[in-house]
Amino acid sequence: MRFRVRKTAHVFERLGLAMAGAACGLFVGAYVGSAIPALTTQGFLLLMMLLGIVGFYLGIDTPQLPFDDAHSHIDAAELLSSAGTLCATLTALASVAVIVLRLEPHDALTWLVFLGWIGGVAMQIVAGAKARMRKA
């Protein structure tokens, strides 16, 4: 019984992280889509949200490498996950700031946010996949 409760709590946590990723993707998509006319589509918004869902679901809360005093290894999955989370949430924060404060930043910032988001969620997805493959 206790195992099922822990499993359910873990699923709820992961679903919450996926929804946070979707929200971040929505903000990034809204900002980038409004600044770059070719990306002003519902499909682009959905793609940004989907990337956020997958990235935050897989990339946050990755299984850690077992600690071993005899061997000092860098956990690449943990490093990628944390760097990806930082990039993705930083770009989402920048997007929210631009939208809420009604700023009109240079086009370079728009592309930086877009590439930072793609890079961040890509790092999360790769980290999550790598951590889960080594556990299997």
N, CA, C and O atoms as CSV, one atom per row, in Angstrom:
chain,resi,resn,atom,element,x,y,z
A,1,MET,N,N,0.829,-1.201,0.000
A,1,MET,CA,C,0.000,0.000,0.000
A,1,MET,C,C,0.863,1.250,0.000
A,1,MET,O,O,0.622,2.186,-0.762
A,2,ARG,N,N,1.869,1.254,0.863
A,2,ARG,CA,C,2.732,2.419,0.965
A,2,ARG,C,C,3.475,2.679,-0.342
A,2,ARG,O,O,3.685,3.830,-0.724
A,3,PHE,N,N,3.874,1.595,-1.031
A,3,PHE,CA,C,4.566,1.726,-2.306
A,3,PHE,C,C,3.671,2.397,-3.346
A,3,PHE,O,O,4.136,3.243,-4.111
A,4,ARG,N,N,2.389,2.025,-3.379
A,4,ARG,CA,C,1.449,2.627,-4.333
A,4,ARG,C,C,1.252,4.114,-4.064
A,4,ARG,O,O,1.127,4.906,-4.998
A,5,VAL,N,N,1.226,4.487,-2.804
A,5,VAL,CA,C,1.065,5.905,-2.446
A,5,VAL,C,C,2.285,6.694,-2.906
A,5,VAL,O,O,2.143,7.784,-3.460
A,6,ARG,N,N,3.484,6.155,-2.683
A,6,ARG,CA,C,4.703,6.831,-3.138
A,6,ARG,C,C,4.728,6.932,-4.653
A,6,ARG,O,O,5.099,7.972,-5.197
A,7,LYS,N,N,4.339,5.872,-5.339
A,7,LYS,CA,C,4.308,5.869,-6.806
A,7,LYS,C,C,3.315,6.916,-7.313
A,7,LYS,O,O,3.615,7.653,-8.252
A,8,THR,N,N,2.150,6.981,-6.704
A,8,THR,CA,C,1.132,7.961,-7.085
A,8,THR,C,C,1.627,9.378,-6.845
A,8,THR,O,O,1.424,10.258,-7.681
A,9,ALA,N,N,2.271,9.602,-5.715
A,9,ALA,CA,C,2.819,10.927,-5.413
A,9,ALA,C,C,3.870,11.318,-6.442
A,9,ALA,O,O,3.938,12.474,-6.860
A,10,HIS,N,N,4.687,10.355,-6.848
A,10,HIS,CA,C,5.718,10.629,-7.852
A,10,HIS,C,C,5.085,10.979,-9.202
A,10,HIS,O,O,5.553,11.885,-9.891
A,11,VAL,N,N,4.040,10.273,-9.571
A,11,VAL,CA,C,3.342,10.569,-10.826
A,11,VAL,C,C,2.717,11.963,-10.766
A,11,VAL,O,O,2.798,12.716,-11.737
A,12,PHE,N,N,2.098,12.313,-9.643
A,12,PHE,CA,C,1.520,13.654,-9.482
A,12,PHE,C,C,2.600,14.728,-9.610
A,12,PHE,O,O,2.391,15.757,-10.252
A,13,GLU,N,N,3.749,14.477,-8.996
A,13,GLU,CA,C,4.852,15.433,-9.074
A,13,GLU,C,C,5.306,15.617,-10.521
A,13,GLU,O,O,5.509,16.743,-10.975
A,14,ARG,N,N,5.463,14.521,-11.230
A,14,ARG,CA,C,5.926,14.585,-12.626
A,14,ARG,C,C,4.892,15.266,-13.512
A,14,ARG,O,O,5.254,16.021,-14.414
A,15,LEU,N,N,3.607,15.009,-13.267
A,15,LEU,CA,C,2.558,15.689,-14.034
A,15,LEU,C,C,2.567,17.190,-13.760
A,15,LEU,O,O,2.353,17.988,-14.673
A,16,GLY,N,N,2.810,17.574,-12.519
A,16,GLY,CA,C,2.925,18.985,-12.175
A,16,GLY,C,C,4.102,19.635,-12.882
A,16,GLY,O,O,3.989,20.758,-13.373
A,17,LEU,N,N,5.231,18.937,-12.938
A,17,LEU,CA,C,6.387,19.460,-13.655
A,17,LEU,C,C,6.096,19.570,-15.150
A,17,LEU,O,O,6.522,20.530,-15.793
A,18,ALA,N,N,5.386,18.612,-15.698
A,18,ALA,CA,C,5.021,18.671,-17.111
A,18,ALA,C,C,4.120,19.871,-17.394
A,18,ALA,O,O,4.266,20.533,-18.421
A,19,MET,N,N,3.192,20.150,-16.484
A,19,MET,CA,C,2.318,21.324,-16.664
A,19,MET,C,C,3.110,22.623,-16.541
A,19,MET,O,O,2.829,23.589,-17.250
A,20,ALA,N,N,4.092,22.651,-15.653
A,20,ALA,CA,C,4.959,23.835,-15.550
A,20,ALA,C,C,5.737,24.015,-16.850
A,20,ALA,O,O,5.908,25.142,-17.316
A,21,GLY,N,N,6.205,22.926,-17.433
A,21,GLY,CA,C,6.893,22.990,-18.719
A,21,GLY,C,C,5.987,23.491,-19.827
A,21,GLY,O,O,6.412,24.261,-20.688
A,22,ALA,N,N,4.729,23.050,-19.802
A,22,ALA,CA,C,3.763,23.521,-20.799
A,22,ALA,C,C,3.532,25.019,-20.649
A,22,ALA,O,O,3.457,25.738,-21.646
A,23,ALA,N,N,3.418,25.495,-19.412
A,23,ALA,CA,C,3.213,26.926,-19.176
A,23,ALA,C,C,4.420,27.732,-19.651
A,23,ALA,O,O,4.269,28.782,-20.277
A,24,CYS,N,N,5.608,27.237,-19.351
A,24,CYS,CA,C,6.818,27.925,-19.823
A,24,CYS,C,C,6.854,27.951,-21.350
A,24,CYS,O,O,7.173,28.976,-21.953
A,25,GLY,N,N,6.527,26.830,-21.963
A,25,GLY,CA,C,6.500,26.763,-23.423
A,25,GLY,C,C,5.468,27.697,-24.026
A,25,GLY,O,O,5.694,28.280,-25.086
A,26,LEU,N,N,4.345,27.838,-23.358
A,26,LEU,CA,C,3.306,28.754,-23.829
A,26,LEU,C,C,3.810,30.196,-23.823
A,26,LEU,O,O,3.590,30.935,-24.783
A,27,PHE,N,N,4.481,30.595,-22.750
A,27,PHE,CA,C,5.009,31.955,-22.687
A,27,PHE,C,C,6.095,32.201,-23.725
A,27,PHE,O,O,6.116,33.247,-24.373
A,28,VAL,N,N,6.993,31.242,-23.881
A,28,VAL,CA,C,8.045,31.386,-24.887
A,28,VAL,C,C,7.423,31.439,-26.280
A,28,VAL,O,O,7.806,32.270,-27.104
A,29,GLY,N,N,6.474,30.561,-26.540
A,29,GLY,CA,C,5.808,30.548,-27.844
A,29,GLY,C,C,5.043,31.825,-28.117
A,29,GLY,O,O,5.051,32.322,-29.243
A,30,ALA,N,N,4.381,32.367,-27.104
A,30,ALA,CA,C,3.624,33.610,-27.284
A,30,ALA,C,C,4.558,34.775,-27.597
A,30,ALA,O,O,4.281,35.576,-28.490
A,31,TYR,N,N,5.653,34.866,-26.869
A,31,TYR,CA,C,6.599,35.962,-27.114
A,31,TYR,C,C,7.292,35.813,-28.464
A,31,TYR,O,O,7.283,36.746,-29.266
A,32,VAL,N,N,7.889,34.663,-28.723
A,32,VAL,CA,C,8.628,34.450,-29.969
A,32,VAL,C,C,7.683,34.504,-31.158
A,32,VAL,O,O,8.015,35.082,-32.193
A,33,GLY,N,N,6.505,33.901,-31.014
A,33,GLY,CA,C,5.532,33.910,-32.100
A,33,GLY,C,C,5.017,35.293,-32.433
A,33,GLY,O,O,4.731,35.581,-33.595
A,34,SER,N,N,4.894,36.158,-31.434
A,34,SER,CA,C,4.423,37.514,-31.708
A,34,SER,C,C,5.522,38.387,-32.302
A,34,SER,O,O,5.224,39.382,-32.963
A,35,ALA,N,N,6.778,38.036,-32.081
A,35,ALA,CA,C,7.892,38.834,-32.590
A,35,ALA,C,C,8.362,38.372,-33.966
A,35,ALA,O,O,8.914,39.167,-34.727
A,36,ILE,N,N,8.153,37.116,-34.291
A,36,ILE,CA,C,8.574,36.573,-35.588
A,36,ILE,C,C,7.311,36.148,-36.330
A,36,ILE,O,O,6.721,35.117,-36.006
A,37,PRO,N,N,6.889,36.938,-37.330
A,37,PRO,CA,C,5.601,36.690,-38.004
A,37,PRO,C,C,5.432,35.275,-38.563
A,37,PRO,O,O,4.318,34.751,-38.563
A,38,ALA,N,N,6.501,34.651,-39.035
A,38,ALA,CA,C,6.390,33.304,-39.610
A,38,ALA,C,C,6.021,32.259,-38.551
A,38,ALA,O,O,5.563,31.170,-38.895
A,39,LEU,N,N,6.216,32.578,-37.280
A,39,LEU,CA,C,5.942,31.630,-36.207
A,39,LEU,C,C,4.653,31.943,-35.457
A,39,LEU,O,O,4.416,31.401,-34.377
A,40,THR,N,N,3.832,32.801,-36.012
A,40,THR,CA,C,2.570,33.174,-35.365
A,40,THR,C,C,1.476,32.188,-35.760
A,40,THR,O,O,0.568,32.516,-36.523
A,41,THR,N,N,1.580,30.988,-35.233
A,41,THR,CA,C,0.574,29.958,-35.519
A,41,THR,C,C,0.245,29.203,-34.235
A,41,THR,O,O,1.025,29.186,-33.283
A,42,GLN,N,N,-0.910,28.591,-34.235
A,42,GLN,CA,C,-1.281,27.758,-33.095
A,42,GLN,C,C,-0.402,26.517,-33.021
A,42,GLN,O,O,-0.096,26.021,-31.937
A,43,GLY,N,N,-0.004,26.026,-34.183
A,43,GLY,CA,C,0.876,24.860,-34.215
A,43,GLY,C,C,2.208,25.137,-33.532
A,43,GLY,O,O,2.741,24.275,-32.833
A,44,PHE,N,N,2.750,26.340,-33.732
A,44,PHE,CA,C,4.004,26.715,-33.082
A,44,PHE,C,C,3.826,26.757,-31.568
A,44,PHE,O,O,4.675,26.267,-30.823
A,45,LEU,N,N,2.718,27.346,-31.115
A,45,LEU,CA,C,2.441,27.381,-29.671
A,45,LEU,C,C,2.342,25.970,-29.095
A,45,LEU,O,O,2.904,25.683,-28.038
A,46,LEU,N,N,1.635,25.105,-29.787
A,46,LEU,CA,C,1.492,23.722,-29.314
A,46,LEU,C,C,2.825,22.987,-29.292
A,46,LEU,O,O,3.092,22.202,-28.383
A,47,LEU,N,N,3.666,23.246,-30.300
A,47,LEU,CA,C,4.988,22.616,-30.340
A,47,LEU,C,C,5.841,23.080,-29.161
A,47,LEU,O,O,6.510,22.265,-28.527
A,48,MET,N,N,5.824,24.371,-28.864
A,48,MET,CA,C,6.598,24.894,-27.735
A,48,MET,C,C,6.091,24.296,-26.416
A,48,MET,O,O,6.884,23.964,-25.536
A,49,MET,N,N,4.783,24.165,-26.289
A,49,MET,CA,C,4.205,23.566,-25.085
A,49,MET,C,C,4.572,22.080,-24.989
A,49,MET,O,O,4.914,21.592,-23.911
A,50,LEU,N,N,4.501,21.373,-26.101
A,50,LEU,CA,C,4.840,19.945,-26.108
A,50,LEU,C,C,6.301,19.733,-25.734
A,50,LEU,O,O,6.620,18.824,-24.967
A,51,LEU,N,N,7.195,20.567,-26.273
A,51,LEU,CA,C,8.604,20.464,-25.897
A,51,LEU,C,C,8.786,20.701,-24.402
A,51,LEU,O,O,9.575,20.019,-23.749
A,52,GLY,N,N,8.050,21.672,-23.867
A,52,GLY,CA,C,8.120,21.941,-22.432
A,52,GLY,C,C,7.612,20.772,-21.603
A,52,GLY,O,O,8.205,20.424,-20.582
A,53,ILE,N,N,6.529,20.175,-22.036
A,53,ILE,CA,C,5.964,19.017,-21.323
A,53,ILE,C,C,6.972,17.881,-21.279
A,53,ILE,O,O,7.257,17.341,-20.210
A,54,VAL,N,N,7.510,17.519,-22.428
A,54,VAL,CA,C,8.445,16.394,-22.496
A,54,VAL,C,C,9.731,16.719,-21.738
A,54,VAL,O,O,10.232,15.893,-20.975
A,55,GLY,N,N,10.262,17.923,-21.949
A,55,GLY,CA,C,11.508,18.301,-21.296
A,55,GLY,C,C,11.401,18.323,-19.783
A,55,GLY,O,O,12.263,17.779,-19.094
A,56,PHE,N,N,10.356,18.945,-19.258
A,56,PHE,CA,C,10.219,19.046,-17.814
A,56,PHE,C,C,9.815,17.709,-17.198
A,56,PHE,O,O,10.186,17.427,-16.059
A,57,TYR,N,N,9.067,16.884,-17.922
A,57,TYR,CA,C,8.680,15.572,-17.398
A,57,TYR,C,C,9.902,14.661,-17.302
A,57,TYR,O,O,10.124,14.017,-16.277
A,58,LEU,N,N,10.694,14.610,-18.376
A,58,LEU,CA,C,11.849,13.710,-18.403
A,58,LEU,C,C,13.073,14.280,-17.706
A,58,LEU,O,O,13.793,13.558,-17.017
A,59,GLY,N,N,13.312,15.579,-17.884
A,59,GLY,CA,C,14.585,16.162,-17.492
A,59,GLY,C,C,14.714,16.578,-16.050
A,59,GLY,O,O,15.829,16.730,-15.550
A,60,ILE,N,N,13.612,16.765,-15.371
A,60,ILE,CA,C,13.689,17.138,-13.963
A,60,ILE,C,C,13.412,15.869,-13.160
A,60,ILE,O,O,12.571,15.057,-13.544
A,61,ASP,N,N,14.111,15.706,-12.063
A,61,ASP,CA,C,13.955,14.526,-11.219
A,61,ASP,C,C,14.495,13.281,-11.915
A,61,ASP,O,O,13.846,12.236,-11.933
A,62,THR,N,N,15.698,13.408,-12.489
A,62,THR,CA,C,16.322,12.260,-13.136
A,62,THR,C,C,16.942,11.346,-12.082
A,62,THR,O,O,17.423,11.827,-11.057
A,63,PRO,N,N,16.936,10.043,-12.319
A,63,PRO,CA,C,17.596,9.129,-11.380
A,63,PRO,C,C,19.094,9.452,-11.309
A,63,PRO,O,O,19.758,9.572,-12.338
A,64,GLN,N,N,19.613,9.591,-10.095
A,64,GLN,CA,C,21.016,9.955,-9.923
A,64,GLN,C,C,21.927,8.746,-10.061
A,64,GLN,O,O,21.530,7.603,-9.835
A,65,LEU,N,N,23.163,9.042,-10.440
A,65,LEU,CA,C,24.198,8.028,-10.507
A,65,LEU,C,C,24.532,7.584,-9.082
A,65,LEU,O,O,24.659,8.431,-8.198
A,66,PRO,N,N,24.675,6.289,-8.837
A,66,PRO,CA,C,25.019,5.853,-7.479
A,66,PRO,C,C,26.346,6.470,-7.032
A,66,PRO,O,O,27.307,6.534,-7.799
A,67,PHE,N,N,26.378,6.917,-5.789
A,67,PHE,CA,C,27.583,7.534,-5.253
A,67,PHE,C,C,28.595,6.455,-4.904
A,67,PHE,O,O,28.267,5.485,-4.221
A,68,ASP,N,N,29.814,6.623,-5.370
A,68,ASP,CA,C,30.865,5.645,-5.134
A,68,ASP,C,C,32.152,6.401,-4.839
A,68,ASP,O,O,32.652,7.130,-5.696
A,69,ASP,N,N,32.689,6.235,-3.643
A,69,ASP,CA,C,33.909,6.940,-3.264
A,69,ASP,C,C,35.115,6.524,-4.100
A,69,ASP,O,O,36.027,7.320,-4.322
A,70,ALA,N,N,35.115,5.291,-4.557
A,70,ALA,CA,C,36.278,4.790,-5.280
A,70,ALA,C,C,36.431,5.437,-6.650
A,70,ALA,O,O,37.549,5.586,-7.143
A,71,HIS,N,N,35.347,5.813,-7.253
A,71,HIS,CA,C,35.397,6.414,-8.595
A,71,HIS,C,C,34.699,7.755,-8.552
A,71,HIS,O,O,33.550,7.862,-8.122
A,72,SER,N,N,35.401,8.769,-9.000
A,72,SER,CA,C,34.770,10.098,-9.046
A,72,SER,C,C,34.393,10.388,-10.495
A,72,SER,O,O,35.228,10.810,-11.295
A,73,HIS,N,N,33.137,10.157,-10.816
A,73,HIS,CA,C,32.611,10.404,-12.148
A,73,HIS,C,C,31.707,11.625,-12.117
A,73,HIS,O,O,31.033,11.891,-11.122
A,74,ILE,N,N,31.702,12.344,-13.195
A,74,ILE,CA,C,30.751,13.436,-13.347
A,74,ILE,C,C,29.467,12.828,-13.890
A,74,ILE,O,O,29.497,12.094,-14.878
A,75,ASP,N,N,28.366,13.120,-13.268
A,75,ASP,CA,C,27.070,12.625,-13.728
A,75,ASP,C,C,26.593,13.546,-14.842
A,75,ASP,O,O,26.012,14.600,-14.584
A,76,ALA,N,N,26.841,13.141,-16.076
A,76,ALA,CA,C,26.502,13.973,-17.234
A,76,ALA,C,C,25.003,14.238,-17.318
A,76,ALA,O,O,24.585,15.330,-17.702
A,77,ALA,N,N,24.206,13.258,-16.964
A,77,ALA,CA,C,22.754,13.442,-17.022
A,77,ALA,C,C,22.306,14.505,-16.024
A,77,ALA,O,O,21.464,15.345,-16.343
A,78,GLU,N,N,22.864,14.469,-14.828
A,78,GLU,CA,C,22.492,15.458,-13.812
A,78,GLU,C,C,22.940,16.859,-14.227
A,78,GLU,O,O,22.208,17.831,-14.036
A,79,LEU,N,N,24.140,16.960,-14.794
A,79,LEU,CA,C,24.651,18.250,-15.256
A,79,LEU,C,C,23.809,18.788,-16.415
A,79,LEU,O,O,23.450,19.965,-16.429
A,80,LEU,N,N,23.495,17.932,-17.379
A,80,LEU,CA,C,22.645,18.347,-18.506
A,80,LEU,C,C,21.257,18.756,-18.036
A,80,LEU,O,O,20.702,19.748,-18.509
A,81,SER,N,N,20.704,17.998,-17.114
A,81,SER,CA,C,19.372,18.297,-16.598
A,81,SER,C,C,19.335,19.660,-15.925
A,81,SER,O,O,18.433,20.459,-16.175
A,82,SER,N,N,20.310,19.921,-15.078
A,82,SER,CA,C,20.310,21.202,-14.359
A,82,SER,C,C,20.582,22.372,-15.300
A,82,SER,O,O,19.954,23.423,-15.168
A,83,ALA,N,N,21.502,22.211,-16.244
A,83,ALA,CA,C,21.781,23.279,-17.207
A,83,ALA,C,C,20.567,23.516,-18.106
A,83,ALA,O,O,20.223,24.661,-18.400
A,84,GLY,N,N,19.926,22.446,-18.538
A,84,GLY,CA,C,18.739,22.574,-19.378
A,84,GLY,C,C,17.588,23.237,-18.656
A,84,GLY,O,O,16.887,24.071,-19.230
A,85,THR,N,N,17.387,22.872,-17.396
A,85,THR,CA,C,16.326,23.489,-16.604
A,85,THR,C,C,16.594,24.973,-16.423
A,85,THR,O,O,15.677,25.786,-16.532
A,86,LEU,N,N,17.842,25.334,-16.149
A,86,LEU,CA,C,18.194,26.741,-15.995
A,86,LEU,C,C,17.939,27.515,-17.289
A,86,LEU,O,O,17.337,28.589,-17.260
A,87,CYS,N,N,18.392,26.979,-18.416
A,87,CYS,CA,C,18.184,27.668,-19.709
A,87,CYS,C,C,16.697,27.816,-20.024
A,87,CYS,O,O,16.238,28.893,-20.404
A,88,ALA,N,N,15.957,26.733,-19.865
A,88,ALA,CA,C,14.535,26.756,-20.222
A,88,ALA,C,C,13.754,27.727,-19.336
A,88,ALA,O,O,12.940,28.502,-19.837
A,89,THR,N,N,13.990,27.691,-18.052
A,89,THR,CA,C,13.226,28.575,-17.161
A,89,THR,C,C,13.682,30.026,-17.279
A,89,THR,O,O,12.875,30.940,-17.110
A,90,LEU,N,N,14.953,30.249,-17.564
A,90,LEU,CA,C,15.436,31.613,-17.771
A,90,LEU,C,C,14.799,32.227,-19.015
A,90,LEU,O,O,14.402,33.392,-18.999
A,91,THR,N,N,14.703,31.454,-20.084
A,91,THR,CA,C,14.064,31.981,-21.295
A,91,THR,C,C,12.563,32.196,-21.079
A,91,THR,O,O,11.985,33.139,-21.620
A,92,ALA,N,N,11.940,31.325,-20.293
A,92,ALA,CA,C,10.523,31.523,-19.978
A,92,ALA,C,C,10.330,32.785,-19.147
A,92,ALA,O,O,9.388,33.543,-19.379
A,93,LEU,N,N,11.205,33.013,-18.193
A,93,LEU,CA,C,11.134,34.226,-17.375
A,93,LEU,C,C,11.329,35.477,-18.232
A,93,LEU,O,O,10.620,36.468,-18.057
A,94,ALA,N,N,12.288,35.432,-19.157
A,94,ALA,CA,C,12.495,36.566,-20.056
A,94,ALA,C,C,11.255,36.808,-20.914
A,94,ALA,O,O,10.880,37.956,-21.154
A,95,SER,N,N,10.628,35.747,-21.369
A,95,SER,CA,C,9.417,35.872,-22.182
A,95,SER,C,C,8.278,36.505,-21.397
A,95,SER,O,O,7.579,37.384,-21.900
A,96,VAL,N,N,8.098,36.056,-20.172
A,96,VAL,CA,C,7.048,36.627,-19.322
A,96,VAL,C,C,7.317,38.108,-19.077
A,96,VAL,O,O,6.398,38.924,-19.129
A,97,ALA,N,N,8.566,38.453,-18.813
A,97,ALA,CA,C,8.916,39.854,-18.570
A,97,ALA,C,C,8.606,40.725,-19.788
A,97,ALA,O,O,8.060,41.820,-19.648
A,98,VAL,N,N,8.950,40.242,-20.969
A,98,VAL,CA,C,8.676,41.007,-22.194
A,98,VAL,C,C,7.177,41.178,-22.393
A,98,VAL,O,O,6.721,42.261,-22.758
A,99,ILE,N,N,6.405,40.117,-22.155
A,99,ILE,CA,C,4.961,40.173,-22.362
A,99,ILE,C,C,4.293,41.070,-21.324
A,99,ILE,O,O,3.508,41.950,-21.678
A,100,VAL,N,N,4.597,40.855,-20.057
A,100,VAL,CA,C,3.921,41.582,-18.982
A,100,VAL,C,C,4.312,43.062,-18.962
A,100,VAL,O,O,3.466,43.935,-18.766
A,101,LEU,N,N,5.598,43.329,-19.166
A,101,LEU,CA,C,6.065,44.717,-19.130
A,101,LEU,C,C,5.891,45.445,-20.466
A,101,LEU,O,O,6.208,46.629,-20.582
A,102,ARG,N,N,5.390,44.733,-21.459
A,102,ARG,CA,C,5.147,45.277,-22.798
A,102,ARG,C,C,6.400,45.933,-23.378
A,102,ARG,O,O,6.365,47.046,-23.902
A,103,LEU,N,N,7.487,45.210,-23.263
A,103,LEU,CA,C,8.758,45.681,-23.799
A,103,LEU,C,C,8.831,45.395,-25.289
A,103,LEU,O,O,8.113,44.538,-25.805
A,104,GLU,N,N,9.693,46.110,-25.965
A,104,GLU,CA,C,9.944,45.850,-27.385
A,104,GLU,C,C,11.439,45.655,-27.577
A,104,GLU,O,O,12.136,46.554,-28.048
A,105,PRO,N,N,11.930,44.468,-27.208
A,105,PRO,CA,C,13.374,44.218,-27.292
A,105,PRO,C,C,13.846,44.039,-28.727
A,105,PRO,O,O,13.051,43.888,-29.654
A,106,HIS,N,N,15.139,44.062,-28.877
A,106,HIS,CA,C,15.772,43.852,-30.180
A,106,HIS,C,C,15.479,42.435,-30.670
A,106,HIS,O,O,15.267,41.525,-29.868
A,107,ASP,N,N,15.468,42.256,-31.980
A,107,ASP,CA,C,15.204,40.931,-32.556
A,107,ASP,C,C,16.205,39.878,-32.079
A,107,ASP,O,O,15.884,38.692,-32.005
A,108,ALA,N,N,17.404,40.320,-31.763
A,108,ALA,CA,C,18.423,39.368,-31.298
A,108,ALA,C,C,17.986,38.693,-30.000
A,108,ALA,O,O,18.254,37.507,-29.806
A,109,LEU,N,N,17.321,39.423,-29.112
A,109,LEU,CA,C,16.842,38.819,-27.864
A,109,LEU,C,C,15.780,37.768,-28.153
A,109,LEU,O,O,15.743,36.717,-27.514
A,110,THR,N,N,14.924,38.056,-29.113
A,110,THR,CA,C,13.888,37.087,-29.481
A,110,THR,C,C,14.519,35.777,-29.942
A,110,THR,O,O,14.109,34.701,-29.508
A,111,TRP,N,N,15.511,35.869,-30.816
A,111,TRP,CA,C,16.176,34.666,-31.305
A,111,TRP,C,C,16.961,33.978,-30.190
A,111,TRP,O,O,17.030,32.750,-30.145
A,112,LEU,N,N,17.553,34.767,-29.290
A,112,LEU,CA,C,18.280,34.193,-28.160
A,112,LEU,C,C,17.330,33.416,-27.251
A,112,LEU,O,O,17.661,32.322,-26.792
A,113,VAL,N,N,16.159,33.978,-26.993
A,113,VAL,CA,C,15.152,33.292,-26.177
A,113,VAL,C,C,14.703,32.003,-26.868
A,113,VAL,O,O,14.608,30.952,-26.236
A,114,PHE,N,N,14.433,32.094,-28.150
A,114,PHE,CA,C,13.986,30.930,-28.909
A,114,PHE,C,C,15.037,29.816,-28.879
A,114,PHE,O,O,14.715,28.663,-28.592
A,115,LEU,N,N,16.277,30.160,-29.171
A,115,LEU,CA,C,17.344,29.157,-29.184
A,115,LEU,C,C,17.660,28.654,-27.777
A,115,LEU,O,O,17.978,27.478,-27.598
A,116,GLY,N,N,17.576,29.533,-26.781
A,116,GLY,CA,C,17.789,29.122,-25.396
A,116,GLY,C,C,16.737,28.135,-24.935
A,116,GLY,O,O,17.040,27.185,-24.213
A,117,TRP,N,N,15.484,28.361,-25.358
A,117,TRP,CA,C,14.399,27.440,-25.003
A,117,TRP,C,C,14.611,26.078,-25.659
A,117,TRP,O,O,14.525,25.041,-25.001
A,118,ILE,N,N,14.890,26.092,-26.967
A,118,ILE,CA,C,15.104,24.832,-27.689
A,118,ILE,C,C,16.291,24.078,-27.089
A,118,ILE,O,O,16.215,22.873,-26.851
A,119,GLY,N,N,17.382,24.798,-26.848
A,119,GLY,CA,C,18.562,24.166,-26.261
A,119,GLY,C,C,18.298,23.626,-24.866
A,119,GLY,O,O,18.734,22.525,-24.529
A,120,GLY,N,N,17.586,24.398,-24.052
A,120,GLY,CA,C,17.294,23.983,-22.685
A,120,GLY,C,C,16.442,22.735,-22.612
A,120,GLY,O,O,16.768,21.799,-21.882
A,121,VAL,N,N,15.354,22.714,-23.363
A,121,VAL,CA,C,14.495,21.520,-23.300
A,121,VAL,C,C,15.169,20.329,-23.976
A,121,VAL,O,O,14.938,19.187,-23.580
A,122,ALA,N,N,16.000,20.579,-24.990
A,122,ALA,CA,C,16.744,19.473,-25.613
A,122,ALA,C,C,17.698,18.847,-24.602
A,122,ALA,O,O,17.822,17.624,-24.536
A,123,MET,N,N,18.376,19.686,-23.810
A,123,MET,CA,C,19.274,19.160,-22.775
A,123,MET,C,C,18.494,18.342,-21.748
A,123,MET,O,O,18.958,17.290,-21.308
A,124,GLN,N,N,17.310,18.822,-21.367
A,124,GLN,CA,C,16.491,18.095,-20.398
A,124,GLN,C,C,16.064,16.737,-20.951
A,124,GLN,O,O,16.131,15.727,-20.250
A,125,ILE,N,N,15.631,16.716,-22.193
A,125,ILE,CA,C,15.166,15.466,-22.802
A,125,ILE,C,C,16.303,14.461,-22.904
A,125,ILE,O,O,16.132,13.289,-22.567
A,126,VAL,N,N,17.462,14.917,-23.368
A,126,VAL,CA,C,18.621,14.022,-23.484
A,126,VAL,C,C,19.046,13.518,-22.108
A,126,VAL,O,O,19.350,12.336,-21.946
A,127,ALA,N,N,19.070,14.409,-21.116
A,127,ALA,CA,C,19.463,14.018,-19.763
A,127,ALA,C,C,18.501,12.985,-19.189
A,127,ALA,O,O,18.929,11.991,-18.601
A,128,GLY,N,N,17.210,13.217,-19.356
A,128,GLY,CA,C,16.221,12.279,-18.846
A,128,GLY,C,C,16.322,10.919,-19.508
A,128,GLY,O,O,16.226,9.886,-18.845
A,129,ALA,N,N,16.517,10.924,-20.829
A,129,ALA,CA,C,16.646,9.659,-21.556
A,129,ALA,C,C,17.918,8.928,-21.137
A,129,ALA,O,O,17.904,7.714,-20.935
A,130,LYS,N,N,19.018,9.668,-21.008
A,130,LYS,CA,C,20.296,9.054,-20.623
A,130,LYS,C,C,20.210,8.451,-19.216
A,130,LYS,O,O,20.671,7.332,-18.991
A,131,ALA,N,N,19.630,9.180,-18.288
A,131,ALA,CA,C,19.530,8.685,-16.907
A,131,ALA,C,C,18.651,7.446,-16.829
A,131,ALA,O,O,18.943,6.530,-16.060
A,132,ARG,N,N,17.598,7.406,-17.600
A,132,ARG,CA,C,16.698,6.256,-17.549
A,132,ARG,C,C,17.272,5.045,-18.280
A,132,ARG,O,O,16.983,3.907,-17.907
A,133,MET,N,N,18.074,5.272,-19.307
A,133,MET,CA,C,18.688,4.150,-20.024
A,133,MET,C,C,19.737,3.464,-19.162
A,133,MET,O,O,19.856,2.240,-19.207
A,134,ARG,N,N,20.499,4.215,-18.382
A,134,ARG,CA,C,21.520,3.589,-17.551
A,134,ARG,C,C,20.909,2.826,-16.383
A,134,ARG,O,O,21.523,1.898,-15.856
A,135,LYS,N,N,19.709,3.210,-15.981
A,135,LYS,CA,C,19.038,2.527,-14.872
A,135,LYS,C,C,18.469,1.188,-15.328
A,135,LYS,O,O,18.364,0.245,-14.544
A,136,ALA,N,N,18.105,1.117,-16.604
A,136,ALA,CA,C,17.475,-0.104,-17.131
A,136,ALA,C,C,18.433,-1.258,-17.267
A,136,ALA,O,O,18.037,-2.342,-17.696
